[in-house]
Amino acid sequence: MQTEIRILRKQTNSVKFEGNKFESFVAKDKTEQVARVLRDGKLSIASGSKPNSSEELMKSAVEMVSYGSPHDVPFVGKAEIKPMKLASDETISTKEMADIAGGIIEDLRSLDDRISAWTTLRSEVVEESLKTSNGFDESYRKTYWSIAAGIDLTVDGDRLGLYDFATTIDPKFDPAKLKNTIAKKLNWAKNTVPFKAGAYPVIFSPGEAYYVVMPVIQSLVGRAHYQKLSPWCDKLGQDLLDQRFTLVDDGSLDGQWTSKPFDSEGTPVKRNVLVQNGRLENLVLDRKYAALLGKESTGNAGGLHNISIEPGTKSIDDMIKSIDYGLLIDGSMGAWSGNPYVGIVTGTISMGLLIEKGEIKGRVKDCMFTVNAFEHLKDNIVDFSAEREMNGNSLFPYLQLSNVVISTN
């Protein structure tokens, strides 16, 4: 019999302002514990959040293992885990958090006295440990700070919502950058302009580019290959995308809040090049699907870590100047839904900016976009920007595509 116990503790503090006013301060301390037992080719799992319940959970897992699901991949053994810098000892008081958040509200209100502003400042300390009967016994600690701010502005029944955010492992923020980014977007979007349906060049902001690339990522997940869902089964090593397209997942980077020394199964995390200059190189694998496919785990039990696209050389301003008539899409709704293995990505544009003769002219309304990720990322990439922005666990540039279908209501 093999056993494994995983303990994840998160201590969170957050300050929130809403509608220009202080709303709340929330402090949470949450512990998640997961016990797994492997015996006679069967796996059982017991989990809970009750403090100091590891022994109780393990007992339950042992009792239930005869009813467990088929599983013949052994738990991880002793491994060499590289030390990483993921935590900062710097901190700030609750009052200082409120002062920073409140100052951002004042800065945003100064843009227009009709604005309703909000902001959330959050800190989190994460401690994770994993121990198996096969000799693995490791732990790590990391810190995470995030700040998000936005505005709502309604003029003559037209509502405009804008936001920006930043994440880091220490409480070093640049509130002026948040304000300046939102002010720039406000200047672009405060006027609405008409738009005609058709196929156009479109620039996707880094956050929106993630949705365009999602079918590629999902099609490289080991489970999709084993279950024959991916359109790219048995196509590793083939050139299927634009040669300028390189996609990497790397959870071994110091100073990144989504990095970690080992995944939820104890496999050391590493740099994993998924696509190199358009060629499919590797899959996203945990221990189970790696074994089923005759490969090694890539340290992705629990998901992706830091997914990135290599940047281009042209600035976003130059990309905008290159377009005679098209869009910059900086927000959408519904673009993450649907069947990723078909490659079709479509969404309602919540923040679309008309580009005409190389200049932003205003915000468009009641529009949708549609792309085929596999076809557009192969034949319709115009450029990637030199600038990249962190959005969740992705570090992407602006992505300019040609022949993006825009429909209007």
C-alpha positions as semicolon CSV with decimal commas, in nm:
position;residue;x (nm);y (nm);z (nm)
1;M;0,000;0,000;0,000
2;Q;0,120;0,351;-0,087
3;T;0,003;0,666;0,088
4;E;0,023;1,037;0,019
5;I;-0,083;1,342;0,219
6;R;-0,099;1,692;0,073
7;I;-0,163;1,999;0,289
8;L;-0,230;2,342;0,141
9;R;-0,278;2,645;0,365
10;K;-0,380;2,992;0,243
11;Q;-0,387;3,303;0,461
12;T;-0,562;3,588;0,283
13;N;-0,625;3,955;0,365
14;S;-0,820;4,181;0,133
15;V;-0,938;4,541;0,134
16;K;-1,224;4,638;-0,096
17;F;-1,366;4,973;-0,204
18;E;-1,688;4,983;-0,408
19;G;-1,887;5,280;-0,542
20;N;-1,612;5,522;-0,432
21;K;-1,641;5,407;-0,069
22;F;-1,473;5,160;0,163
23;E;-1,673;4,838;0,167
24;S;-1,486;4,569;0,360
25;F;-1,174;4,416;0,504
26;V;-1,172;4,036;0,501
27;A;-0,921;3,800;0,661
28;K;-0,932;3,427;0,590
29;D;-0,722;3,130;0,695
30;K;-0,807;2,816;0,499
31;T;-0,643;2,475;0,507
32;E;-0,707;2,206;0,248
33;Q;-0,590;1,849;0,313
34;V;-0,597;1,561;0,067
35;A;-0,510;1,200;0,149
36;R;-0,457;0,944;-0,128
37;V;-0,412;0,571;-0,096
38;L;-0,301;0,329;-0,368
39;R;-0,344;-0,045;-0,313
40;D;-0,390;-0,340;-0,548
41;G;-0,429;-0,113;-0,850
42;K;-0,701;0,102;-0,694
43;L;-0,690;0,466;-0,583
44;S;-0,899;0,630;-0,312
45;I;-0,905;0,997;-0,216
46;A;-1,030;1,171;0,098
47;S;-1,023;1,547;0,144
48;G;-1,134;1,807;0,394
49;S;-1,071;2,148;0,546
50;K;-1,089;2,058;0,914
51;P;-0,761;2,157;1,086
52;N;-0,524;1,877;1,187
53;S;-0,736;1,606;1,026
54;S;-0,466;1,435;0,820
55;E;-0,475;1,110;1,017
56;E;-0,854;1,098;1,004
57;L;-0,856;1,155;0,628
58;M;-0,589;0,891;0,571
59;K;-0,791;0,641;0,773
60;S;-1,097;0,713;0,558
61;A;-0,896;0,675;0,238
62;V;-0,758;0,340;0,354
63;E;-1,107;0,215;0,442
64;M;-1,245;0,313;0,100
65;V;-0,958;0,199;-0,124
66;S;-1,125;-0,131;-0,214
67;Y;-1,397;0,076;-0,382
68;G;-1,146;0,307;-0,551
69;S;-1,095;0,378;-0,919
70;P;-0,839;0,183;-1,127
71;H;-0,492;0,337;-1,096
72;D;-0,151;0,177;-1,138
73;V;0,082;0,480;-1,139
74;P;0,292;0,483;-0,822
75;F;0,314;0,792;-0,606
76;V;0,625;1,003;-0,645
77;G;0,940;0,904;-0,462
78;K;1,226;1,109;-0,327
79;A;1,321;1,384;-0,572
80;E;1,571;1,668;-0,597
81;I;1,370;1,989;-0,562
82;K;1,537;2,314;-0,665
83;P;1,512;2,599;-0,411
84;M;1,309;2,890;-0,547
85;K;1,249;3,253;-0,451
86;L;0,872;3,271;-0,431
87;A;0,812;3,462;-0,108
88;S;0,880;3,808;0,026
89;D;0,907;3,902;0,391
90;E;0,789;4,254;0,310
91;T;0,439;4,335;0,427
92;I;0,214;4,632;0,498
93;S;-0,050;4,694;0,763
94;T;-0,424;4,685;0,711
95;K;-0,433;5,064;0,736
96;E;-0,163;5,097;0,471
97;M;-0,359;4,864;0,244
98;A;-0,670;5,080;0,293
99;D;-0,470;5,398;0,232
100;I;-0,332;5,264;-0,097
101;A;-0,673;5,146;-0,214
102;G;-0,840;5,469;-0,106
103;G;-0,576;5,675;-0,284
104;I;-0,645;5,488;-0,607
105;I;-1,016;5,568;-0,571
106;E;-0,932;5,939;-0,543
107;D;-0,702;5,919;-0,846
108;L;-0,968;5,752;-1,059
109;R;-1,237;5,994;-0,946
110;S;-1,018;6,280;-1,063
111;L;-1,058;6,158;-1,423
112;D;-1,430;6,243;-1,425
113;D;-1,654;6,334;-1,131
114;R;-1,929;6,107;-1,270
115;I;-1,713;5,799;-1,223
116;S;-1,800;5,523;-0,977
117;A;-1,467;5,364;-0,887
118;W;-1,374;5,035;-0,721
119;T;-1,055;4,869;-0,612
120;T;-0,944;4,553;-0,433
121;L;-0,604;4,502;-0,270
122;R;-0,530;4,144;-0,168
123;S;-0,243;3,958;-0,003
124;E;-0,202;3,584;0,028
125;V;0,051;3,354;0,192
126;V;0,053;2,999;0,054
127;E;0,219;2,705;0,228
128;E;0,208;2,362;0,068
129;S;0,357;2,031;0,178
130;L;0,349;1,686;0,021
131;K;0,460;1,360;0,177
132;T;0,443;1,008;0,033
133;S;0,528;0,667;0,169
134;N;0,772;0,635;-0,125
135;G;1,009;0,892;0,024
136;F;0,892;1,230;-0,103
137;D;0,876;1,491;0,174
138;E;0,893;1,852;0,055
139;S;0,726;2,186;0,118
140;Y;0,739;2,545;0,000
141;R;0,606;2,889;0,089
142;K;0,511;3,171;-0,142
143;T;0,349;3,513;-0,115
144;Y;0,110;3,679;-0,354
145;W;-0,013;4,037;-0,377
146;S;-0,269;4,165;-0,624
147;I;-0,433;4,496;-0,688
148;A;-0,724;4,556;-0,922
149;A;-0,905;4,880;-0,990
150;G;-1,173;4,997;-1,227
151;I;-1,438;5,251;-1,310
152;D;-1,800;5,255;-1,417
153;L;-1,926;5,555;-1,609
154;T;-2,279;5,593;-1,743
155;V;-2,358;5,878;-1,980
156;D;-2,700;5,911;-2,146
157;G;-2,780;5,548;-2,069
158;D;-2,452;5,417;-2,210
159;R;-2,248;5,228;-1,948
160;L;-1,872;5,200;-1,977
161;G;-1,665;4,975;-1,751
162;L;-1,284;4,976;-1,749
163;Y;-1,025;4,814;-1,523
164;D;-0,660;4,724;-1,480
165;F;-0,466;4,508;-1,235
166;A;-0,120;4,402;-1,123
167;T;0,024;4,100;-0,940
168;T;0,355;4,047;-0,763
169;I;0,509;3,851;-0,475
170;D;0,566;4,166;-0,266
171;P;0,361;4,477;-0,179
172;K;0,534;4,703;-0,430
173;F;0,268;4,865;-0,643
174;D;0,261;5,157;-0,883
175;P;-0,084;5,314;-0,839
176;A;0,002;5,578;-1,100
177;K;0,039;5,305;-1,362
178;L;-0,311;5,176;-1,287
179;K;-0,457;5,523;-1,316
180;N;-0,269;5,604;-1,636
181;T;-0,375;5,280;-1,804
182;I;-0,740;5,335;-1,716
183;A;-0,718;5,702;-1,820
184;K;-0,579;5,599;-2,159
185;K;-0,858;5,346;-2,211
186;L;-1,117;5,602;-2,099
187;N;-0,990;5,853;-2,352
188;W;-1,014;5,591;-2,625
189;A;-1,355;5,456;-2,529
190;K;-1,559;5,752;-2,404
191;N;-1,712;5,808;-2,749
192;T;-1,906;5,538;-2,935
193;V;-1,874;5,501;-3,310
194;P;-2,052;5,288;-3,574
195;F;-1,890;4,981;-3,726
196;K;-1,979;4,775;-4,031
197;A;-1,968;4,395;-4,038
198;G;-1,697;4,219;-4,235
199;A;-1,354;4,055;-4,212
200;Y;-1,085;4,287;-4,077
201;P;-0,742;4,308;-3,919
202;V;-0,783;4,287;-3,544
203;I;-0,543;4,340;-3,255
204;F;-0,622;4,128;-2,950
205;S;-0,494;4,259;-2,618
206;P;-0,285;4,008;-2,416
207;G;-0,584;3,898;-2,208
208;E;-0,799;3,845;-2,517
209;A;-0,517;3,673;-2,704
210;Y;-0,530;3,404;-2,436
211;Y;-0,880;3,307;-2,550
212;V;-0,763;3,286;-2,910
213;V;-0,477;3,057;-2,810
214;M;-0,684;2,843;-2,568
215;P;-0,777;2,577;-2,830
216;V;-0,405;2,525;-2,895
217;I;-0,335;2,480;-2,524
218;Q;-0,628;2,244;-2,471
219;S;-0,527;2,038;-2,774
220;L;-0,186;1,976;-2,615
221;V;-0,321;1,841;-2,284
222;G;-0,232;1,474;-2,231
223;R;-0,583;1,371;-2,140
224;A;-0,714;1,501;-2,475
225;H;-0,450;1,297;-2,659
226;Y;-0,516;0,979;-2,467
227;Q;-0,892;1,008;-2,519
228;K;-0,840;1,096;-2,888
229;L;-1,022;1,428;-2,849
230;S;-0,739;1,649;-2,971
231;P;-0,714;1,715;-3,346
232;W;-0,337;1,692;-3,299
233;C;-0,312;1,333;-3,180
234;D;0,010;1,179;-3,316
235;K;0,121;1,512;-3,464
236;L;0,406;1,605;-3,229
237;G;0,705;1,720;-3,430
238;Q;0,493;1,863;-3,711
239;D;0,490;2,226;-3,824
240;L;0,125;2,323;-3,778
241;L;0,138;2,690;-3,682
242;D;0,310;3,012;-3,792
243;Q;0,688;2,994;-3,750
244;R;0,678;3,305;-3,529
245;F;0,457;3,128;-3,277
246;T;0,638;2,986;-2,971
247;L;0,440;2,879;-2,664
248;V;0,608;2,788;-2,333
249;D;0,485;2,684;-1,989
250;D;0,743;2,739;-1,715
251;G;0,657;2,709;-1,347
252;S;1,023;2,713;-1,242
253;L;1,066;3,091;-1,273
254;D;1,166;3,276;-0,956
255;G;0,949;3,565;-0,843
256;Q;0,631;3,455;-1,020
257;W;0,318;3,403;-0,814
258;T;0,206;3,103;-1,022
259;S;0,544;2,927;-0,998
260;K;0,609;2,639;-0,758
261;P;0,895;2,391;-0,708
262;F;0,674;2,084;-0,756
263;D;0,321;2,015;-0,878
264;S;0,033;1,866;-0,678
265;E;0,174;1,514;-0,733
266;G;0,529;1,604;-0,629
267;T;0,682;1,610;-0,978
268;P;0,947;1,884;-1,007
269;V;0,822;2,173;-1,221
270;K;1,027;2,267;-1,526
271;R;1,030;2,470;-1,846
272;N;0,809;2,296;-2,101
273;V;0,824;2,420;-2,461
274;L;0,486;2,327;-2,610
275;V;0,526;2,491;-2,951
276;Q;0,863;2,599;-3,094
277;N;0,847;2,823;-3,401
278;G;0,519;2,668;-3,508
279;R;0,624;2,308;-3,444
280;L;0,439;2,100;-3,184
281;E;0,703;1,990;-2,935
282;N;0,549;1,867;-2,610
283;L;0,228;1,793;-2,423
284;V;0,092;1,907;-2,086
285;L;0,114;1,595;-1,868
286;D;0,053;1,473;-1,516
287;R;0,181;1,133;-1,396
288;K;-0,131;0,938;-1,495
289;Y;-0,157;1,049;-1,856
290;A;0,219;1,052;-1,900
291;A;0,223;0,682;-1,807
292;L;-0,073;0,604;-2,032
293;L;0,098;0,775;-2,326
294;G;0,441;0,627;-2,256
295;K;0,594;0,964;-2,163
296;E;0,719;1,147;-1,854
297;S;0,517;1,394;-1,648
298;T;0,586;1,758;-1,733
299;G;0,500;1,867;-1,378
300;N;0,152;1,987;-1,471
301;A;-0,067;1,799;-1,224
302;G;-0,307;2,075;-1,121
303;G;-0,276;2,266;-1,449
304;L;-0,052;2,515;-1,625
305;H;0,189;2,740;-1,439
306;N;0,331;3,037;-1,635
307;I;0,220;3,016;-1,997
308;S;0,388;3,260;-2,235
309;I;0,418;3,354;-2,601
310;E;0,743;3,491;-2,737
311;P;0,710;3,863;-2,821
312;G;0,761;4,033;-3,155
313;T;0,956;4,350;-3,231
314;K;0,683;4,603;-3,318
315;S;0,527;4,826;-3,051
316;I;0,153;4,827;-2,995
317;D;0,144;5,188;-3,114
318;D;0,308;5,088;-3,443
319;M;0,066;4,798;-3,479
320;I;-0,226;5,039;-3,443
321;K;-0,069;5,276;-3,697
322;S;-0,042;4,991;-3,949
323;I;-0,420;4,935;-3,965
324;D;-0,634;5,129;-4,208
325;Y;-0,965;4,995;-4,078
326;G;-1,005;4,736;-3,803
327;L;-1,041;4,678;-3,431
328;L;-0,849;4,656;-3,106
329;I;-1,034;4,407;-2,885
330;D;-0,963;4,454;-2,513
331;G;-1,263;4,276;-2,365
332;S;-1,512;4,007;-2,459
333;M;-1,779;3,783;-2,312
334;G;-1,828;3,415;-2,388
335;A;-1,501;3,371;-2,580
336;W;-1,390;3,091;-2,346
337;S;-1,691;2,866;-2,407
338;G;-1,751;2,604;-2,675
339;N;-1,558;2,299;-2,795
340;P;-1,185;2,388;-2,795
341;Y;-1,093;2,093;-3,019
342;V;-1,286;2,244;-3,311
343;G;-1,081;2,561;-3,283
344;I;-1,366;2,809;-3,324
345;V;-1,344;3,102;-3,084
346;T;-1,631;3,349;-3,086
347;G;-1,737;3,612;-2,836
348;T;-1,938;3,925;-2,779
349;I;-1,706;4,225;-2,781
350;S;-1,745;4,420;-2,457
351;M;-1,452;4,652;-2,525
352;G;-1,376;4,701;-2,893
353;L;-1,201;5,007;-3,030
354;L;-1,229;5,119;-3,389
355;I;-0,896;5,179;-3,563
356;E;-0,923;5,402;-3,870
357;K;-0,625;5,524;-4,068
358;G;-0,390;5,423;-3,787
359;E;-0,576;5,596;-3,503
360;I;-0,820;5,494;-3,232
361;K;-1,151;5,663;-3,314
362;G;-1,380;5,533;-3,039
363;R;-1,567;5,238;-2,895
364;V;-1,789;5,007;-3,100
365;K;-2,101;4,838;-2,965
366;D;-2,312;4,531;-3,040
367;C;-2,035;4,341;-3,220
368;M;-1,905;3,984;-3,212
369;F;-1,582;3,830;-3,339
370;T;-1,510;3,483;-3,475
371;V;-1,178;3,315;-3,547
372;N;-1,060;2,963;-3,613
373;A;-0,762;2,936;-3,379
374;F;-0,590;2,661;-3,576
375;E;-0,625;2,838;-3,911
376;H;-0,564;3,195;-3,793
377;L;-0,256;3,104;-3,589
378;K;-0,118;2,924;-3,892
379;D;-0,201;3,155;-4,182
380;N;-0,329;3,486;-4,044
381;I;-0,078;3,612;-3,789
382;V;0,029;3,964;-3,884
383;D;0,246;4,040;-3,582
384;F;0,311;4,007;-3,211
385;S;0,391;4,318;-3,007
386;A;0,720;4,374;-2,832
387;E;0,525;4,452;-2,513
388;R;0,387;4,166;-2,306
389;E;0,144;4,179;-2,014
390;M;0,077;3,935;-1,732
391;N;-0,288;3,827;-1,714
392;G;-0,357;3,555;-1,460
393;N;-0,095;3,288;-1,531
394;S;-0,029;3,403;-1,891
395;L;0,236;3,641;-2,022
396;F;0,124;3,730;-2,374
397;P;0,195;4,006;-2,625
398;Y;-0,070;4,187;-2,827
399;L;-0,168;3,961;-3,117
400;Q;-0,259;4,103;-3,458
401;L;-0,454;3,877;-3,692
402;S;-0,594;3,934;-4,040
403;N;-0,935;3,828;-4,172
404;V;-1,114;3,820;-3,838
405;V;-1,488;3,803;-3,893
406;I;-1,678;4,080;-3,713
407;S;-2,057;4,060;-3,706
408;T;-2,295;4,331;-3,586
409;N;-2,646;4,329;-3,442
